């Protein structure tokens, strides 16, 4: 498998994100809050 390293990297990143949310909580940003960030736009329909 030629993308095995990428799969392992993504699994670790996902695990770290899940741990961070578990430890610190948080709420997802709304589309309006995302659009207010420089260089970021939320997809239509959110």
MONOR-V918538 format. One record per residue. N is the residue number from 1. PSI is psi in whole degrees, 0 to 359 (* if undefined). Layout:
N;PSI
N;PSI
This chain:
1;127
2;345
3;22
4;319
5;318
6;322
7;315
8;318
9;315
10;323
11;318
12;319
13;317
14;318
15;319
16;320
17;316
18;318
19;318
20;316
21;320
22;318
23;318
24;350
25;205
26;166
27;142
28;149
29;146
30;169
31;321
32;320
33;321
34;317
35;336
36;342
37;139
38;131
39;7
40;137
41;136
42;145
43;150
44;146
45;3
46;*
